[in-house]
Amino acid sequence: MDAAIVGQVIPRLQQQMVPAARCRDGLADFYERLAVLNPDVIGGRVPDDAFFLADPRG
């Protein structure tokens, strides 16, 4: 992909950073589904609670 195109697209993506702890249920479901399909994709196991860190900004 051309770098100029990427440079134009990124500002329009409207992505938001969300701490993993805030979307834990959705992420856990996603990782559980991946584990069923192909456990090797996620290192052989669903991430534990330590993966879902709280937002250090409060």
mmCIF file of the N, C-alpha and C atoms, coordinates in Angstrom:
data_MODEL
# 
_entry.id   MODEL 
# 
loop_
_atom_site.group_PDB 
_atom_site.id 
_atom_site.type_symbol 
_atom_site.label_atom_id 
_atom_site.label_alt_id 
_atom_site.label_comp_id 
_atom_site.label_asym_id 
_atom_site.label_entity_id 
_atom_site.label_seq_id 
_atom_site.pdbx_PDB_ins_code 
_atom_site.Cartn_x 
_atom_site.Cartn_y 
_atom_site.Cartn_z 
_atom_site.occupancy 
_atom_site.B_iso_or_equiv 
_atom_site.pdbx_formal_charge 
_atom_site.auth_seq_id 
_atom_site.auth_comp_id 
_atom_site.auth_asym_id 
_atom_site.auth_atom_id 
_atom_site.pdbx_PDB_model_num 
ATOM 1   N N  . MET A 1 1  ? 0.847   -1.173  0.000  1.00 0.00 ? 1  MET A N  1 
ATOM 2   C CA . MET A 1 1  ? 0.000   0.000   0.000  1.00 0.00 ? 1  MET A CA 1 
ATOM 3   C C  . MET A 1 1  ? 0.894   1.239   0.000  1.00 0.00 ? 1  MET A C  1 
ATOM 4   N N  . ASP A 1 2  ? 0.521   2.200   -0.747 1.00 0.00 ? 2  ASP A N  1 
ATOM 5   C CA . ASP A 1 2  ? 1.281   3.436   -0.876 1.00 0.00 ? 2  ASP A CA 1 
ATOM 6   C C  . ASP A 1 2  ? 1.248   4.231   0.437  1.00 0.00 ? 2  ASP A C  1 
ATOM 7   N N  . ALA A 1 3  ? 2.408   4.715   0.871  1.00 0.00 ? 3  ALA A N  1 
ATOM 8   C CA . ALA A 1 3  ? 2.510   5.453   2.131  1.00 0.00 ? 3  ALA A CA 1 
ATOM 9   C C  . ALA A 1 3  ? 1.657   6.715   2.124  1.00 0.00 ? 3  ALA A C  1 
ATOM 10  N N  . ALA A 1 4  ? 1.534   7.372   0.983  1.00 0.00 ? 4  ALA A N  1 
ATOM 11  C CA . ALA A 1 4  ? 0.724   8.589   0.902  1.00 0.00 ? 4  ALA A CA 1 
ATOM 12  C C  . ALA A 1 4  ? -0.748  8.277   1.171  1.00 0.00 ? 4  ALA A C  1 
ATOM 13  N N  . ILE A 1 5  ? -1.211  7.151   0.666  1.00 0.00 ? 5  ILE A N  1 
ATOM 14  C CA . ILE A 1 5  ? -2.606  6.752   0.893  1.00 0.00 ? 5  ILE A CA 1 
ATOM 15  C C  . ILE A 1 5  ? -2.825  6.451   2.373  1.00 0.00 ? 5  ILE A C  1 
ATOM 16  N N  . VAL A 1 6  ? -1.901  5.725   2.961  1.00 0.00 ? 6  VAL A N  1 
ATOM 17  C CA . VAL A 1 6  ? -2.012  5.402   4.383  1.00 0.00 ? 6  VAL A CA 1 
ATOM 18  C C  . VAL A 1 6  ? -2.042  6.685   5.207  1.00 0.00 ? 6  VAL A C  1 
ATOM 19  N N  . GLY A 1 7  ? -1.206  7.637   4.855  1.00 0.00 ? 7  GLY A N  1 
ATOM 20  C CA . GLY A 1 7  ? -1.169  8.914   5.555  1.00 0.00 ? 7  GLY A CA 1 
ATOM 21  C C  . GLY A 1 7  ? -2.477  9.674   5.474  1.00 0.00 ? 7  GLY A C  1 
ATOM 22  N N  . GLN A 1 8  ? -3.223  9.498   4.402  1.00 0.00 ? 8  GLN A N  1 
ATOM 23  C CA . GLN A 1 8  ? -4.521  10.155  4.249  1.00 0.00 ? 8  GLN A CA 1 
ATOM 24  C C  . GLN A 1 8  ? -5.623  9.412   5.000  1.00 0.00 ? 8  GLN A C  1 
ATOM 25  N N  . VAL A 1 9  ? -5.500  8.107   5.074  1.00 0.00 ? 9  VAL A N  1 
ATOM 26  C CA . VAL A 1 9  ? -6.552  7.286   5.675  1.00 0.00 ? 9  VAL A CA 1 
ATOM 27  C C  . VAL A 1 9  ? -6.522  7.325   7.202  1.00 0.00 ? 9  VAL A C  1 
ATOM 28  N N  . ILE A 1 10 ? -5.354  7.282   7.794  1.00 0.00 ? 10 ILE A N  1 
ATOM 29  C CA . ILE A 1 10 ? -5.241  7.171   9.251  1.00 0.00 ? 10 ILE A CA 1 
ATOM 30  C C  . ILE A 1 10 ? -6.046  8.238   9.997  1.00 0.00 ? 10 ILE A C  1 
ATOM 31  N N  . PRO A 1 11 ? -5.986  9.515   9.630  1.00 0.00 ? 11 PRO A N  1 
ATOM 32  C CA . PRO A 1 11 ? -6.773  10.507  10.370 1.00 0.00 ? 11 PRO A CA 1 
ATOM 33  C C  . PRO A 1 11 ? -8.286  10.291  10.261 1.00 0.00 ? 11 PRO A C  1 
ATOM 34  N N  . ARG A 1 12 ? -8.726  9.566   9.262  1.00 0.00 ? 12 ARG A N  1 
ATOM 35  C CA . ARG A 1 12 ? -10.163 9.353   9.050  1.00 0.00 ? 12 ARG A CA 1 
ATOM 36  C C  . ARG A 1 12 ? -10.685 8.072   9.692  1.00 0.00 ? 12 ARG A C  1 
ATOM 37  N N  . LEU A 1 13 ? -9.828  7.281   10.266 1.00 0.00 ? 13 LEU A N  1 
ATOM 38  C CA . LEU A 1 13 ? -10.245 5.997   10.828 1.00 0.00 ? 13 LEU A CA 1 
ATOM 39  C C  . LEU A 1 13 ? -11.113 6.138   12.074 1.00 0.00 ? 13 LEU A C  1 
ATOM 40  N N  . GLN A 1 14 ? -10.992 7.232   12.776 1.00 0.00 ? 14 GLN A N  1 
ATOM 41  C CA . GLN A 1 14 ? -11.764 7.494   13.989 1.00 0.00 ? 14 GLN A CA 1 
ATOM 42  C C  . GLN A 1 14 ? -11.612 6.368   15.008 1.00 0.00 ? 14 GLN A C  1 
ATOM 43  N N  . GLN A 1 15 ? -10.402 5.869   15.152 1.00 0.00 ? 15 GLN A N  1 
ATOM 44  C CA . GLN A 1 15 ? -10.136 4.828   16.133 1.00 0.00 ? 15 GLN A CA 1 
ATOM 45  C C  . GLN A 1 15 ? -10.027 5.435   17.521 1.00 0.00 ? 15 GLN A C  1 
ATOM 46  N N  . GLN A 1 16 ? -10.436 4.666   18.498 1.00 0.00 ? 16 GLN A N  1 
ATOM 47  C CA . GLN A 1 16 ? -10.322 5.085   19.884 1.00 0.00 ? 16 GLN A CA 1 
ATOM 48  C C  . GLN A 1 16 ? -9.545  4.028   20.646 1.00 0.00 ? 16 GLN A C  1 
ATOM 49  N N  . MET A 1 17 ? -8.659  4.474   21.491 1.00 0.00 ? 17 MET A N  1 
ATOM 50  C CA . MET A 1 17 ? -7.925  3.551   22.350 1.00 0.00 ? 17 MET A CA 1 
ATOM 51  C C  . MET A 1 17 ? -8.789  3.280   23.574 1.00 0.00 ? 17 MET A C  1 
ATOM 52  N N  . VAL A 1 18 ? -9.006  2.011   23.853 1.00 0.00 ? 18 VAL A N  1 
ATOM 53  C CA . VAL A 1 18 ? -9.820  1.610   24.991 1.00 0.00 ? 18 VAL A CA 1 
ATOM 54  C C  . VAL A 1 18 ? -8.998  0.640   25.832 1.00 0.00 ? 18 VAL A C  1 
ATOM 55  N N  . PRO A 1 19 ? -8.853  0.914   27.126 1.00 0.00 ? 19 PRO A N  1 
ATOM 56  C CA . PRO A 1 19 ? -8.110  -0.021  27.969 1.00 0.00 ? 19 PRO A CA 1 
ATOM 57  C C  . PRO A 1 19 ? -8.750  -1.408  27.938 1.00 0.00 ? 19 PRO A C  1 
ATOM 58  N N  . ALA A 1 20 ? -7.924  -2.437  27.937 1.00 0.00 ? 20 ALA A N  1 
ATOM 59  C CA . ALA A 1 20 ? -8.430  -3.809  27.865 1.00 0.00 ? 20 ALA A CA 1 
ATOM 60  C C  . ALA A 1 20 ? -9.402  -4.113  28.996 1.00 0.00 ? 20 ALA A C  1 
ATOM 61  N N  . ALA A 1 21 ? -9.178  -3.526  30.177 1.00 0.00 ? 21 ALA A N  1 
ATOM 62  C CA . ALA A 1 21 ? -10.061 -3.789  31.314 1.00 0.00 ? 21 ALA A CA 1 
ATOM 63  C C  . ALA A 1 21 ? -11.483 -3.298  31.050 1.00 0.00 ? 21 ALA A C  1 
ATOM 64  N N  . ARG A 1 22 ? -11.639 -2.254  30.255 1.00 0.00 ? 22 ARG A N  1 
ATOM 65  C CA . ARG A 1 22 ? -12.973 -1.715  29.964 1.00 0.00 ? 22 ARG A CA 1 
ATOM 66  C C  . ARG A 1 22 ? -13.755 -2.571  28.987 1.00 0.00 ? 22 ARG A C  1 
ATOM 67  N N  . CYS A 1 23 ? -13.078 -3.372  28.207 1.00 0.00 ? 23 CYS A N  1 
ATOM 68  C CA . CYS A 1 23 ? -13.770 -4.213  27.228 1.00 0.00 ? 23 CYS A CA 1 
ATOM 69  C C  . CYS A 1 23 ? -13.439 -5.688  27.454 1.00 0.00 ? 23 CYS A C  1 
ATOM 70  N N  . ARG A 1 24 ? -13.214 -6.028  28.717 1.00 0.00 ? 24 ARG A N  1 
ATOM 71  C CA . ARG A 1 24 ? -12.779 -7.365  29.087 1.00 0.00 ? 24 ARG A CA 1 
ATOM 72  C C  . ARG A 1 24 ? -13.715 -8.454  28.580 1.00 0.00 ? 24 ARG A C  1 
ATOM 73  N N  . ASP A 1 25 ? -15.018 -8.298  28.767 1.00 0.00 ? 25 ASP A N  1 
ATOM 74  C CA . ASP A 1 25 ? -15.963 -9.346  28.368 1.00 0.00 ? 25 ASP A CA 1 
ATOM 75  C C  . ASP A 1 25 ? -15.886 -9.639  26.876 1.00 0.00 ? 25 ASP A C  1 
ATOM 76  N N  . GLY A 1 26 ? -15.861 -8.591  26.072 1.00 0.00 ? 26 GLY A N  1 
ATOM 77  C CA . GLY A 1 26 ? -15.777 -8.778  24.627 1.00 0.00 ? 26 GLY A CA 1 
ATOM 78  C C  . GLY A 1 26 ? -14.462 -9.405  24.201 1.00 0.00 ? 26 GLY A C  1 
ATOM 79  N N  . LEU A 1 27 ? -13.374 -8.957  24.819 1.00 0.00 ? 27 LEU A N  1 
ATOM 80  C CA . LEU A 1 27 ? -12.065 -9.531  24.497 1.00 0.00 ? 27 LEU A CA 1 
ATOM 81  C C  . LEU A 1 27 ? -11.968 -10.987 24.938 1.00 0.00 ? 27 LEU A C  1 
ATOM 82  N N  . ALA A 1 28 ? -12.494 -11.292 26.123 1.00 0.00 ? 28 ALA A N  1 
ATOM 83  C CA . ALA A 1 28 ? -12.455 -12.674 26.609 1.00 0.00 ? 28 ALA A CA 1 
ATOM 84  C C  . ALA A 1 28 ? -13.224 -13.585 25.660 1.00 0.00 ? 28 ALA A C  1 
ATOM 85  N N  . ASP A 1 29 ? -14.378 -13.127 25.206 1.00 0.00 ? 29 ASP A N  1 
ATOM 86  C CA . ASP A 1 29 ? -15.165 -13.912 24.249 1.00 0.00 ? 29 ASP A CA 1 
ATOM 87  C C  . ASP A 1 29 ? -14.381 -14.123 22.954 1.00 0.00 ? 29 ASP A C  1 
ATOM 88  N N  . PHE A 1 30 ? -13.751 -13.068 22.465 1.00 0.00 ? 30 PHE A N  1 
ATOM 89  C CA . PHE A 1 30 ? -12.954 -13.147 21.241 1.00 0.00 ? 30 PHE A CA 1 
ATOM 90  C C  . PHE A 1 30 ? -11.823 -14.167 21.387 1.00 0.00 ? 30 PHE A C  1 
ATOM 91  N N  . TYR A 1 31 ? -11.076 -14.084 22.499 1.00 0.00 ? 31 TYR A N  1 
ATOM 92  C CA . TYR A 1 31 ? -9.961  -15.004 22.707 1.00 0.00 ? 31 TYR A CA 1 
ATOM 93  C C  . TYR A 1 31 ? -10.435 -16.437 22.918 1.00 0.00 ? 31 TYR A C  1 
ATOM 94  N N  . GLU A 1 32 ? -11.581 -16.615 23.575 1.00 0.00 ? 32 GLU A N  1 
ATOM 95  C CA . GLU A 1 32 ? -12.122 -17.965 23.756 1.00 0.00 ? 32 GLU A CA 1 
ATOM 96  C C  . GLU A 1 32 ? -12.500 -18.580 22.412 1.00 0.00 ? 32 GLU A C  1 
ATOM 97  N N  . ARG A 1 33 ? -13.061 -17.778 21.533 1.00 0.00 ? 33 ARG A N  1 
ATOM 98  C CA . ARG A 1 33 ? -13.412 -18.272 20.196 1.00 0.00 ? 33 ARG A CA 1 
ATOM 99  C C  . ARG A 1 33 ? -12.155 -18.627 19.398 1.00 0.00 ? 33 ARG A C  1 
ATOM 100 N N  . LEU A 1 34 ? -11.131 -17.792 19.502 1.00 0.00 ? 34 LEU A N  1 
ATOM 101 C CA . LEU A 1 34 ? -9.869  -18.106 18.832 1.00 0.00 ? 34 LEU A CA 1 
ATOM 102 C C  . LEU A 1 34 ? -9.275  -19.403 19.376 1.00 0.00 ? 34 LEU A C  1 
ATOM 103 N N  . ALA A 1 35 ? -9.374  -19.593 20.685 1.00 0.00 ? 35 ALA A N  1 
ATOM 104 C CA . ALA A 1 35 ? -8.821  -20.798 21.309 1.00 0.00 ? 35 ALA A CA 1 
ATOM 105 C C  . ALA A 1 35 ? -9.509  -22.052 20.789 1.00 0.00 ? 35 ALA A C  1 
ATOM 106 N N  . VAL A 1 36 ? -10.798 -21.953 20.500 1.00 0.00 ? 36 VAL A N  1 
ATOM 107 C CA . VAL A 1 36 ? -11.525 -23.102 19.960 1.00 0.00 ? 36 VAL A CA 1 
ATOM 108 C C  . VAL A 1 36 ? -11.077 -23.381 18.528 1.00 0.00 ? 36 VAL A C  1 
ATOM 109 N N  . LEU A 1 37 ? -10.936 -22.324 17.741 1.00 0.00 ? 37 LEU A N  1 
ATOM 110 C CA . LEU A 1 37 ? -10.568 -22.488 16.333 1.00 0.00 ? 37 LEU A CA 1 
ATOM 111 C C  . LEU A 1 37 ? -9.115  -22.913 16.153 1.00 0.00 ? 37 LEU A C  1 
ATOM 112 N N  . ASN A 1 38 ? -8.223  -22.229 16.863 1.00 0.00 ? 38 ASN A N  1 
ATOM 113 C CA . ASN A 1 38 ? -6.795  -22.521 16.718 1.00 0.00 ? 38 ASN A CA 1 
ATOM 114 C C  . ASN A 1 38 ? -6.052  -21.952 17.927 1.00 0.00 ? 38 ASN A C  1 
ATOM 115 N N  . PRO A 1 39 ? -5.869  -22.746 18.963 1.00 0.00 ? 39 PRO A N  1 
ATOM 116 C CA . PRO A 1 39 ? -5.229  -22.253 20.185 1.00 0.00 ? 39 PRO A CA 1 
ATOM 117 C C  . PRO A 1 39 ? -3.824  -21.688 19.973 1.00 0.00 ? 39 PRO A C  1 
ATOM 118 N N  . ASP A 1 40 ? -3.131  -22.161 18.958 1.00 0.00 ? 40 ASP A N  1 
ATOM 119 C CA . ASP A 1 40 ? -1.774  -21.670 18.707 1.00 0.00 ? 40 ASP A CA 1 
ATOM 120 C C  . ASP A 1 40 ? -1.746  -20.186 18.354 1.00 0.00 ? 40 ASP A C  1 
ATOM 121 N N  . VAL A 1 41 ? -2.839  -19.670 17.828 1.00 0.00 ? 41 VAL A N  1 
ATOM 122 C CA . VAL A 1 41 ? -2.916  -18.259 17.440 1.00 0.00 ? 41 VAL A CA 1 
ATOM 123 C C  . VAL A 1 41 ? -2.737  -17.355 18.658 1.00 0.00 ? 41 VAL A C  1 
ATOM 124 N N  . ILE A 1 42 ? -3.190  -17.821 19.811 1.00 0.00 ? 42 ILE A N  1 
ATOM 125 C CA . ILE A 1 42 ? -3.097  -17.008 21.027 1.00 0.00 ? 42 ILE A CA 1 
ATOM 126 C C  . ILE A 1 42 ? -2.143  -17.624 22.051 1.00 0.00 ? 42 ILE A C  1 
ATOM 127 N N  . GLY A 1 43 ? -1.189  -18.361 21.581 1.00 0.00 ? 43 GLY A N  1 
ATOM 128 C CA . GLY A 1 43 ? -0.188  -18.935 22.473 1.00 0.00 ? 43 GLY A CA 1 
ATOM 129 C C  . GLY A 1 43 ? -0.667  -20.138 23.261 1.00 0.00 ? 43 GLY A C  1 
ATOM 130 N N  . GLY A 1 44 ? -1.753  -20.754 22.817 1.00 0.00 ? 44 GLY A N  1 
ATOM 131 C CA . GLY A 1 44 ? -2.224  -21.985 23.440 1.00 0.00 ? 44 GLY A CA 1 
ATOM 132 C C  . GLY A 1 44 ? -3.197  -21.827 24.581 1.00 0.00 ? 44 GLY A C  1 
ATOM 133 N N  . ARG A 1 45 ? -3.462  -20.580 24.991 1.00 0.00 ? 45 ARG A N  1 
ATOM 134 C CA . ARG A 1 45 ? -4.408  -20.395 26.093 1.00 0.00 ? 45 ARG A CA 1 
ATOM 135 C C  . ARG A 1 45 ? -5.018  -18.999 26.044 1.00 0.00 ? 45 ARG A C  1 
ATOM 136 N N  . VAL A 1 46 ? -6.169  -18.879 26.666 1.00 0.00 ? 46 VAL A N  1 
ATOM 137 C CA . VAL A 1 46 ? -6.847  -17.588 26.782 1.00 0.00 ? 46 VAL A CA 1 
ATOM 138 C C  . VAL A 1 46 ? -6.060  -16.749 27.793 1.00 0.00 ? 46 VAL A C  1 
ATOM 139 N N  . PRO A 1 47 ? -5.862  -15.455 27.520 1.00 0.00 ? 47 PRO A N  1 
ATOM 140 C CA . PRO A 1 47 ? -5.119  -14.611 28.463 1.00 0.00 ? 47 PRO A CA 1 
ATOM 141 C C  . PRO A 1 47 ? -5.764  -14.605 29.852 1.00 0.00 ? 47 PRO A C  1 
ATOM 142 N N  . ASP A 1 48 ? -4.924  -14.562 30.888 1.00 0.00 ? 48 ASP A N  1 
ATOM 143 C CA . ASP A 1 48 ? -5.450  -14.511 32.249 1.00 0.00 ? 48 ASP A CA 1 
ATOM 144 C C  . ASP A 1 48 ? -5.771  -13.074 32.642 1.00 0.00 ? 48 ASP A C  1 
ATOM 145 N N  . ASP A 1 49 ? -6.223  -12.886 33.878 1.00 0.00 ? 49 ASP A N  1 
ATOM 146 C CA . ASP A 1 49 ? -6.653  -11.562 34.338 1.00 0.00 ? 49 ASP A CA 1 
ATOM 147 C C  . ASP A 1 49 ? -5.552  -10.508 34.279 1.00 0.00 ? 49 ASP A C  1 
ATOM 148 N N  . ALA A 1 50 ? -4.305  -10.912 34.389 1.00 0.00 ? 50 ALA A N  1 
ATOM 149 C CA . ALA A 1 50 ? -3.200  -9.947  34.342 1.00 0.00 ? 50 ALA A CA 1 
ATOM 150 C C  . ALA A 1 50 ? -3.119  -9.244  32.987 1.00 0.00 ? 50 ALA A C  1 
ATOM 151 N N  . PHE A 1 51 ? -3.648  -9.873  31.947 1.00 0.00 ? 51 PHE A N  1 
ATOM 152 C CA . PHE A 1 51 ? -3.648  -9.262  30.618 1.00 0.00 ? 51 PHE A CA 1 
ATOM 153 C C  . PHE A 1 51 ? -4.504  -8.006  30.595 1.00 0.00 ? 51 PHE A C  1 
ATOM 154 N N  . PHE A 1 52 ? -5.579  -8.009  31.353 1.00 0.00 ? 52 PHE A N  1 
ATOM 155 C CA . PHE A 1 52 ? -6.554  -6.926  31.322 1.00 0.00 ? 52 PHE A CA 1 
ATOM 156 C C  . PHE A 1 52 ? -6.197  -5.848  32.340 1.00 0.00 ? 52 PHE A C  1 
ATOM 157 N N  . LEU A 1 53 ? -5.145  -5.120  32.068 1.00 0.00 ? 53 LEU A N  1 
ATOM 158 C CA . LEU A 1 53 ? -4.682  -4.081  32.972 1.00 0.00 ? 53 LEU A CA 1 
ATOM 159 C C  . LEU A 1 53 ? -5.666  -2.927  33.036 1.00 0.00 ? 53 LEU A C  1 
ATOM 160 N N  . ALA A 1 54 ? -5.706  -2.290  34.174 1.00 0.00 ? 54 ALA A N  1 
ATOM 161 C CA . ALA A 1 54 ? -6.526  -1.095  34.335 1.00 0.00 ? 54 ALA A CA 1 
ATOM 162 C C  . ALA A 1 54 ? -5.843  0.072   33.629 1.00 0.00 ? 54 ALA A C  1 
ATOM 163 N N  . ASP A 1 55 ? -6.621  1.057   33.261 1.00 0.00 ? 55 ASP A N  1 
ATOM 164 C CA . ASP A 1 55 ? -6.086  2.256   32.623 1.00 0.00 ? 55 ASP A CA 1 
ATOM 165 C C  . ASP A 1 55 ? -5.287  3.042   33.662 1.00 0.00 ? 55 ASP A C  1 
ATOM 166 N N  . PRO A 1 56 ? -4.001  3.248   33.448 1.00 0.00 ? 56 PRO A N  1 
ATOM 167 C CA . PRO A 1 56 ? -3.190  3.970   34.434 1.00 0.00 ? 56 PRO A CA 1 
ATOM 168 C C  . PRO A 1 56 ? -3.564  5.443   34.549 1.00 0.00 ? 56 PRO A C  1 
ATOM 169 N N  . ARG A 1 57 ? -4.334  5.934   33.594 1.00 0.00 ? 57 ARG A N  1 
ATOM 170 C CA . ARG A 1 57 ? -4.741  7.343   33.638 1.00 0.00 ? 57 ARG A CA 1 
ATOM 171 C C  . ARG A 1 57 ? -5.936  7.564   34.549 1.00 0.00 ? 57 ARG A C  1 
ATOM 172 N N  . GLY A 1 58 ? -6.515  6.469   35.047 1.00 0.00 ? 58 GLY A N  1 
ATOM 173 C CA . GLY A 1 58 ? -7.626  6.602   35.986 1.00 0.00 ? 58 GLY A CA 1 
ATOM 174 C C  . GLY A 1 58 ? -8.957  6.314   35.454 1.00 0.00 ? 58 GLY A C  1 
# 
